[in-house]
Amino acid sequence: MSGAGAPHTAVEAQGLLVGLASASWHPAIMDGLLDGARRALADSGVTDVVEVQVPGTFELPVAAARLAGTGVDAVIALGVVIQGQTPHFDYICQGATAGLTEVAVRSGVPVGFGVLTCDNEGQARDRAGLDGSRENKGYEAAVAALTTAVALRRLAAVPTSLAP
């Protein structure tokens, strides 16, 4: 498990408006990811959150793009894809990853990547913040998005002549 070195502390993010996009496949695992993301938002002082749920992970990029266009300061994208017996897994993972990256780069809005791409349900459960889980990627994705949004807000306050 690669959780070593992951940030587990909240960031001071009061006043940020955050979008939270989640997929509906694997509801028990998604519940853990959502609980973790919501806990990170609360730990960070974020109270203004717009949530949207889409059918699956493949639909997350379009939801994230729409949220980014509403003026949110950060987006958190949560989903689960579990390996099956066909290449479908690869296409969904690649499409979601590329799509969410594109949303972040094109919009300038940080997107916290909380998409689990696992070989089996056990691996997903171990990363979902459920009882007995070793990690909570929902919490981590929220902290990453908030930390980046705070950093970008600070960067925006730097006079243009001093910016890199």
Secondary structure per residue as TSV (DSSP state, phi and psi in degrees):
chain	resnum	aa	ss	phi	psi
A	1	M	-	360.0	137.8
A	2	S	-	-102.4	26.6
A	3	G	-	-73.2	-5.7
A	4	A	T	-61.2	132.1
A	5	G	T	86.0	-1.5
A	6	A	-	-72.9	141.8
A	7	P	-	-72.2	132.8
A	8	H	-	-123.3	12.7
A	9	T	S	-108.8	146.1
A	10	A	-	-72.0	164.8
A	11	V	-	-120.7	151.1
A	12	E	-	-73.7	107.1
A	13	A	-	-132.9	26.8
A	14	Q	T	-57.1	144.2
A	15	G	T	88.0	-7.9
A	16	L	-	-80.3	145.1
A	17	L	E	-100.6	125.5
A	18	V	E	-124.3	137.7
A	19	G	E	-99.8	138.0
A	20	L	E	-126.0	109.7
A	21	A	E	-107.6	130.1
A	22	S	E	-135.1	150.7
A	23	A	E	-91.3	162.2
A	24	S	-	-105.5	-8.2
A	25	W	S	-66.9	147.4
A	26	H	S	58.4	62.6
A	27	P	H	-56.9	-38.2
A	28	A	H	-64.3	-41.9
A	29	I	H	-69.2	-41.9
A	30	M	H	-62.0	-36.7
A	31	D	H	-58.4	-41.5
A	32	G	H	-65.4	-44.2
A	33	L	H	-62.9	-44.7
A	34	L	H	-63.6	-43.5
A	35	D	H	-58.7	-43.0
A	36	G	H	-64.3	-44.5
A	37	A	H	-63.5	-44.1
A	38	R	H	-64.0	-37.2
A	39	R	H	-66.1	-41.7
A	40	A	H	-63.1	-40.4
A	41	L	H	-61.9	-46.0
A	42	A	H	-64.7	-43.7
A	43	D	H	-60.5	-27.6
A	44	S	T	-93.6	-0.8
A	45	G	T	84.1	13.2
A	46	V	-	-84.9	125.2
A	47	T	-	-118.8	-13.0
A	48	D	E	-104.9	98.2
A	49	V	E	-129.8	133.7
A	50	V	E	-108.3	120.3
A	51	E	E	-109.4	141.8
A	52	V	E	-140.8	137.6
A	53	Q	E	-114.8	136.4
A	54	V	E	-120.3	165.6
A	55	P	S	-59.1	-49.4
A	56	G	S	-143.8	-179.9
A	57	T	G	-64.3	-33.1
A	58	F	G	-62.2	-27.8
A	59	E	G	-85.1	-7.0
A	60	L	H	-60.5	-41.8
A	61	P	H	-59.3	-41.0
A	62	V	H	-69.1	-36.1
A	63	A	H	-67.0	-42.1
A	64	A	H	-63.5	-40.4
A	65	A	H	-62.7	-43.4
A	66	R	H	-64.4	-43.5
A	67	L	H	-61.4	-44.9
A	68	A	H	-59.4	-32.7
A	69	G	T	-76.2	-8.2
A	70	T	T	-88.6	-6.0
A	71	G	T	99.7	11.7
A	72	V	-	-65.4	155.6
A	73	D	S	-85.7	-22.6
A	74	A	E	-158.6	155.1
A	75	V	E	-125.6	139.9
A	76	I	E	-115.7	125.9
A	77	A	E	-114.6	123.4
A	78	L	E	-123.9	131.3
A	79	G	E	-161.3	171.7
A	80	V	E	-138.3	129.3
A	81	V	E	-129.1	123.4
A	82	I	E	-113.5	131.5
A	83	Q	-	-54.5	133.1
A	84	G	-	-114.5	-151.3
A	85	Q	S	-102.5	6.5
A	86	T	S	-126.8	170.3
A	87	P	T	-71.7	-1.7
A	88	H	H	-50.0	-42.1
A	89	F	H	-53.3	-48.4
A	90	D	H	-63.0	-42.2
A	91	Y	H	-66.2	-43.0
A	92	I	H	-65.4	-46.6
A	93	C	H	-62.6	-45.6
A	94	Q	H	-65.0	-44.4
A	95	G	H	-63.8	-43.9
A	96	A	H	-66.1	-44.0
A	97	T	H	-63.9	-49.8
A	98	A	H	-63.7	-41.2
A	99	G	H	-64.9	-44.1
A	100	L	H	-68.8	-36.2
A	101	T	H	-62.5	-44.6
A	102	E	H	-61.9	-40.7
A	103	V	H	-58.5	-47.8
A	104	A	H	-62.6	-47.7
A	105	V	H	-67.9	-45.6
A	106	R	H	-70.0	-37.1
A	107	S	H	-89.1	-23.6
A	108	G	-	76.9	8.6
A	109	V	-	-99.6	124.5
A	110	P	-	-60.7	139.1
A	111	V	E	-120.3	115.3
A	112	G	E	-77.4	122.2
A	113	F	E	-91.7	97.9
A	114	G	E	-112.4	44.5
A	115	V	E	-100.7	117.0
A	116	L	E	-82.0	129.8
A	117	T	E	-123.6	95.9
A	118	C	E	-121.6	156.6
A	119	D	S	-75.2	-27.6
A	120	N	S	-155.3	170.0
A	121	E	H	-64.6	-34.5
A	122	G	H	-59.3	-43.7
A	123	Q	H	-62.4	-40.9
A	124	A	H	-64.5	-45.9
A	125	R	H	-61.1	-35.6
A	126	D	H	-70.0	-16.0
A	127	R	H	-109.4	0.8
A	128	A	B	-98.6	2.6
A	129	G	T	74.3	20.9
A	130	L	-	-84.0	170.0
A	131	D	T	-53.0	125.3
A	132	G	T	89.1	-7.2
A	133	S	-	-69.8	148.5
A	134	R	S	-90.4	-18.5
A	135	E	-	-142.4	164.0
A	136	N	B	-134.9	96.7
A	137	K	H	-69.2	-20.5
A	138	G	H	-65.6	-46.1
A	139	Y	H	-61.7	-48.0
A	140	E	H	-62.2	-40.9
A	141	A	H	-65.0	-39.3
A	142	A	H	-65.2	-45.8
A	143	V	H	-61.8	-41.1
A	144	A	H	-62.0	-45.6
A	145	A	H	-64.2	-44.0
A	146	L	H	-67.1	-42.5
A	147	T	H	-61.8	-41.0
A	148	T	H	-67.6	-41.2
A	149	A	H	-61.8	-41.7
A	150	V	H	-64.7	-42.5
A	151	A	H	-62.5	-42.3
A	152	L	H	-67.3	-35.3
A	153	R	H	-63.4	-42.2
A	154	R	H	-64.5	-41.0
A	155	L	H	-63.5	-36.6
A	156	A	H	-64.4	-24.6
A	157	A	T	-83.7	-8.7
A	158	V	S	-76.9	130.2
A	159	P	-	-55.8	142.0
A	160	T	T	-53.8	-35.8
A	161	S	T	-68.6	-18.4
A	162	L	T	-102.2	-13.7
A	163	A	-	-69.1	148.9
A	164	P	-	-66.0	360.0
